Amino acid sequence: MTAAPSVPTETFTVPLRTGITASVNLDGAGPDLLMLGGPHSAELMRGFIGPRFTAAGFRLITVEYRGIPPSTVPPGDYTVSQLTADLIALLEQCELAPLRVYGYSLGANVTLELLAERPDLVERAVLGGTRTTHPFASAEMHDEFLARVAAGETDPPPLTEMLLRARLMFGPRRLASDAFTGAIRQVLELPPTEGHNVPGLTAASRRHEPSPERIAAIRTPCRVIGFEHDVLTPASGAREVARLLNAEYREIGNCGHGAFIEQPRELTRLVTEFLGA
């Protein structure tokens, strides 16, 4: 299983007033849909589910966060507030708003901040793999990684790291399939983009815990999607976010955090159903 070919119809860079240059990709034609993913290159999600969104009639917009080339890679740790400020500057400078947003994982955190800070920029949004506080497993994993980086320690053996990623990203039914795990191994073993500031983006995710009051003040129409076997952002946390937002909640069964790989058809159906095209 590999990501579908992803050839953006337009790629450009934008110097932002926040001091970085952002790399942007546009695919397709129709209403604008901004897709914000995890702390990895936008190319990964765009490859797996981008063609489904463009086929549904959207113009898909993806952007590389600060810390992921060819966007600017400042040293040190980042915050979700910085990523959100970059996004606000991009939407205003390129006159892309208001638009619809699908935010996943770290992208869901950024989407929540965007909705809290600038609701005028978003028509409606879908949040996938989201949460308020970090569950124990996610917090410990992030802290251990950041501690290793600070201590200058080497990464775990490649096979150990690959197996850990698989356990954290996918549900037990998929992992019981040799065909699935064999096919997805090449994705799990992909190294970060050269120059990618993984610790900086990991710190942004780890240190962001929006208050219930901040979430409850959001009035933009939202749908929240949880994943039944998600270890990093358990479905219970997604349900809590939906409750605070007074939003629709949907859950994808037999699925872990990596829903865009495990259940791409059902995920894109739930997103496009709510956002329309």
MOTABEL-V626866 format. One record per residue. N is the residue number from 1. SS is DSSP state (A for helix, B for strand, O for the rest). PSI is psi in whole degrees, 0 to 359 (none if undefined). BURIAL is b if it has 16 or more other C-alpha atoms within 10 Angstrom, else e. Layout:
n=N ss=SS psi=PSI burial=BURIAL
n=N ss=SS psi=PSI burial=BURIAL
This chain:
n=1 ss=O psi=121 burial=e
n=2 ss=O psi=161 burial=e
n=3 ss=O psi=145 burial=b
n=4 ss=O psi=153 burial=e
n=5 ss=O psi=137 burial=e
n=6 ss=O psi=103 burial=b
n=7 ss=O psi=96 burial=e
n=8 ss=O psi=143 burial=b
n=9 ss=O psi=337 burial=e
n=10 ss=B psi=134 burial=e
n=11 ss=B psi=133 burial=e
n=12 ss=B psi=166 burial=e
n=13 ss=B psi=149 burial=e
n=14 ss=B psi=118 burial=e
n=15 ss=B psi=123 burial=e
n=16 ss=O psi=155 burial=b
n=17 ss=O psi=349 burial=e
n=18 ss=O psi=358 burial=e
n=19 ss=O psi=0 burial=e
n=20 ss=O psi=166 burial=b
n=21 ss=B psi=127 burial=b
n=22 ss=B psi=141 burial=b
n=23 ss=B psi=129 burial=b
n=24 ss=B psi=142 burial=b
n=25 ss=B psi=139 burial=b
n=26 ss=B psi=134 burial=b
n=27 ss=B psi=136 burial=b
n=28 ss=B psi=191 burial=b
n=29 ss=O psi=150 burial=e
n=30 ss=O psi=196 burial=e
n=31 ss=B psi=144 burial=b
n=32 ss=B psi=130 burial=b
n=33 ss=B psi=116 burial=b
n=34 ss=B psi=123 burial=b
n=35 ss=B psi=120 burial=b
n=36 ss=B psi=122 burial=b
n=37 ss=O psi=199 burial=b
n=38 ss=O psi=193 burial=b
n=39 ss=O psi=42 burial=b
n=40 ss=O psi=172 burial=b
n=41 ss=O psi=140 burial=b
n=42 ss=A psi=340 burial=b
n=43 ss=A psi=330 burial=b
n=44 ss=A psi=304 burial=b
n=45 ss=A psi=322 burial=b
n=46 ss=A psi=324 burial=b
n=47 ss=A psi=321 burial=b
n=48 ss=A psi=320 burial=b
n=49 ss=A psi=354 burial=b
n=50 ss=A psi=312 burial=b
n=51 ss=A psi=333 burial=b
n=52 ss=A psi=322 burial=b
n=53 ss=A psi=319 burial=b
n=54 ss=A psi=325 burial=b
n=55 ss=A psi=332 burial=e
n=56 ss=O psi=354 burial=b
n=57 ss=O psi=18 burial=b
n=58 ss=B psi=154 burial=b
n=59 ss=B psi=113 burial=b
n=60 ss=B psi=128 burial=b
n=61 ss=B psi=126 burial=b
n=62 ss=B psi=150 burial=b
n=63 ss=B psi=142 burial=b
n=64 ss=O psi=126 burial=b
n=65 ss=O psi=159 burial=b
n=66 ss=O psi=139 burial=b
n=67 ss=O psi=352 burial=b
n=68 ss=O psi=111 burial=b
n=69 ss=O psi=148 burial=b
n=70 ss=O psi=7 burial=b
n=71 ss=O psi=163 burial=b
n=72 ss=O psi=144 burial=b
n=73 ss=O psi=84 burial=b
n=74 ss=O psi=151 burial=e
n=75 ss=O psi=164 burial=e
n=76 ss=O psi=187 burial=e
n=77 ss=O psi=152 burial=e
n=78 ss=O psi=172 burial=b
n=79 ss=O psi=158 burial=b
n=80 ss=A psi=327 burial=b
n=81 ss=A psi=321 burial=b
n=82 ss=A psi=315 burial=e
n=83 ss=A psi=322 burial=b
n=84 ss=A psi=318 burial=b
n=85 ss=A psi=320 burial=b
n=86 ss=A psi=315 burial=b
n=87 ss=A psi=316 burial=b
n=88 ss=A psi=315 burial=b
n=89 ss=A psi=318 burial=b
n=90 ss=A psi=311 burial=b
n=91 ss=A psi=322 burial=b
n=92 ss=A psi=314 burial=e
n=93 ss=A psi=327 burial=e
n=94 ss=O psi=1 burial=e
n=95 ss=O psi=52 burial=e
n=96 ss=O psi=348 burial=b
n=97 ss=O psi=158 burial=b
n=98 ss=O psi=153 burial=b
n=99 ss=B psi=182 burial=b
n=100 ss=B psi=149 burial=b
n=101 ss=B psi=135 burial=b
n=102 ss=B psi=115 burial=b
n=103 ss=B psi=129 burial=b
n=104 ss=B psi=134 burial=b
n=105 ss=O psi=238 burial=b
n=106 ss=A psi=323 burial=b
n=107 ss=A psi=331 burial=b
n=108 ss=A psi=323 burial=b
n=109 ss=A psi=315 burial=b
n=110 ss=A psi=321 burial=b
n=111 ss=A psi=317 burial=b
n=112 ss=A psi=318 burial=b
n=113 ss=A psi=321 burial=b
n=114 ss=A psi=316 burial=b
n=115 ss=A psi=325 burial=b
n=116 ss=A psi=321 burial=b
n=117 ss=A psi=316 burial=b
n=118 ss=O psi=70 burial=e
n=119 ss=A psi=339 burial=b
n=120 ss=A psi=345 burial=e
n=121 ss=A psi=352 burial=b
n=122 ss=B psi=128 burial=b
n=123 ss=B psi=311 burial=b
n=124 ss=B psi=163 burial=b
n=125 ss=B psi=152 burial=b
n=126 ss=B psi=133 burial=b
n=127 ss=B psi=126 burial=b
n=128 ss=B psi=137 burial=b
n=129 ss=O psi=51 burial=b
n=130 ss=O psi=171 burial=b
n=131 ss=O psi=170 burial=b
n=132 ss=O psi=279 burial=b
n=133 ss=O psi=160 burial=b
n=134 ss=O psi=133 burial=b
n=135 ss=O psi=162 burial=e
n=136 ss=A psi=311 burial=e
n=137 ss=A psi=317 burial=e
n=138 ss=A psi=316 burial=b
n=139 ss=A psi=313 burial=e
n=140 ss=A psi=321 burial=e
n=141 ss=A psi=313 burial=e
n=142 ss=A psi=315 burial=b
n=143 ss=A psi=319 burial=e
n=144 ss=A psi=319 burial=e
n=145 ss=A psi=313 burial=b
n=146 ss=A psi=325 burial=b
n=147 ss=A psi=321 burial=e
n=148 ss=A psi=318 burial=e
n=149 ss=A psi=315 burial=e
n=150 ss=A psi=327 burial=e
n=151 ss=A psi=357 burial=e
n=152 ss=O psi=23 burial=e
n=153 ss=O psi=156 burial=e
n=154 ss=O psi=162 burial=e
n=155 ss=O psi=161 burial=e
n=156 ss=O psi=164 burial=e
n=157 ss=O psi=143 burial=e
n=158 ss=A psi=318 burial=e
n=159 ss=A psi=320 burial=e
n=160 ss=A psi=315 burial=e
n=161 ss=A psi=320 burial=e
n=162 ss=A psi=316 burial=b
n=163 ss=A psi=323 burial=e
n=164 ss=A psi=316 burial=e
n=165 ss=A psi=318 burial=e
n=166 ss=A psi=315 burial=b
n=167 ss=A psi=325 burial=b
n=168 ss=A psi=333 burial=b
n=169 ss=A psi=333 burial=b
n=170 ss=O psi=157 burial=b
n=171 ss=O psi=162 burial=b
n=172 ss=A psi=328 burial=e
n=173 ss=A psi=317 burial=e
n=174 ss=A psi=319 burial=b
n=175 ss=A psi=340 burial=b
n=176 ss=O psi=351 burial=e
n=177 ss=O psi=114 burial=e
n=178 ss=A psi=326 burial=e
n=179 ss=A psi=317 burial=e
n=180 ss=A psi=309 burial=e
n=181 ss=A psi=324 burial=b
n=182 ss=A psi=321 burial=e
n=183 ss=A psi=324 burial=e
n=184 ss=A psi=350 burial=b
n=185 ss=A psi=322 burial=b
n=186 ss=A psi=330 burial=e
n=187 ss=A psi=316 burial=e
n=188 ss=A psi=334 burial=b
n=189 ss=O psi=1 burial=e
n=190 ss=O psi=129 burial=e
n=191 ss=O psi=158 burial=e
n=192 ss=O psi=154 burial=e
n=193 ss=O psi=139 burial=e
n=194 ss=O psi=127 burial=e
n=195 ss=O psi=357 burial=e
n=196 ss=O psi=124 burial=b
n=197 ss=O psi=77 burial=b
n=198 ss=A psi=313 burial=b
n=199 ss=A psi=322 burial=b
n=200 ss=A psi=317 burial=b
n=201 ss=A psi=327 burial=b
n=202 ss=A psi=319 burial=b
n=203 ss=A psi=321 burial=b
n=204 ss=A psi=316 burial=b
n=205 ss=A psi=315 burial=b
n=206 ss=A psi=323 burial=b
n=207 ss=O psi=3 burial=b
n=208 ss=O psi=115 burial=b
n=209 ss=O psi=90 burial=e
n=210 ss=O psi=142 burial=e
n=211 ss=O psi=150 burial=e
n=212 ss=A psi=323 burial=e
n=213 ss=A psi=321 burial=e
n=214 ss=A psi=318 burial=e
n=215 ss=A psi=317 burial=b
n=216 ss=A psi=339 burial=e
n=217 ss=O psi=349 burial=e
n=218 ss=O psi=135 burial=b
n=219 ss=O psi=357 burial=e
n=220 ss=O psi=136 burial=b
n=221 ss=B psi=128 burial=b
n=222 ss=B psi=155 burial=b
n=223 ss=B psi=139 burial=b
n=224 ss=B psi=134 burial=b
n=225 ss=B psi=125 burial=b
n=226 ss=B psi=161 burial=b
n=227 ss=B psi=124 burial=b
n=228 ss=O psi=316 burial=b
n=229 ss=O psi=28 burial=b
n=230 ss=O psi=121 burial=b
n=231 ss=O psi=323 burial=b
n=232 ss=O psi=318 burial=b
n=233 ss=O psi=82 burial=b
n=234 ss=O psi=153 burial=b
n=235 ss=A psi=331 burial=b
n=236 ss=A psi=322 burial=b
n=237 ss=A psi=321 burial=b
n=238 ss=A psi=321 burial=b
n=239 ss=A psi=324 burial=b
n=240 ss=A psi=319 burial=b
n=241 ss=A psi=317 burial=b
n=242 ss=A psi=319 burial=b
n=243 ss=A psi=315 burial=b
n=244 ss=A psi=325 burial=b
n=245 ss=A psi=350 burial=b
n=246 ss=O psi=44 burial=b
n=247 ss=O psi=162 burial=b
n=248 ss=B psi=144 burial=e
n=249 ss=B psi=134 burial=b
n=250 ss=B psi=149 burial=b
n=251 ss=B psi=135 burial=b
n=252 ss=B psi=120 burial=b
n=253 ss=O psi=162 burial=e
n=254 ss=O psi=46 burial=b
n=255 ss=O psi=140 burial=b
n=256 ss=O psi=200 burial=b
n=257 ss=O psi=329 burial=b
n=258 ss=O psi=53 burial=b
n=259 ss=A psi=328 burial=b
n=260 ss=A psi=344 burial=b
n=261 ss=A psi=318 burial=b
n=262 ss=A psi=314 burial=b
n=263 ss=O psi=58 burial=b
n=264 ss=A psi=323 burial=b
n=265 ss=A psi=313 burial=e
n=266 ss=A psi=321 burial=e
n=267 ss=A psi=309 burial=b
n=268 ss=A psi=330 burial=b
n=269 ss=A psi=314 burial=e
n=270 ss=A psi=326 burial=b
n=271 ss=A psi=308 burial=b
n=272 ss=A psi=328 burial=b
n=273 ss=A psi=320 burial=e
n=274 ss=A psi=320 burial=b
n=275 ss=A psi=336 burial=b
n=276 ss=O psi=163 burial=e
n=277 ss=O psi=none burial=b
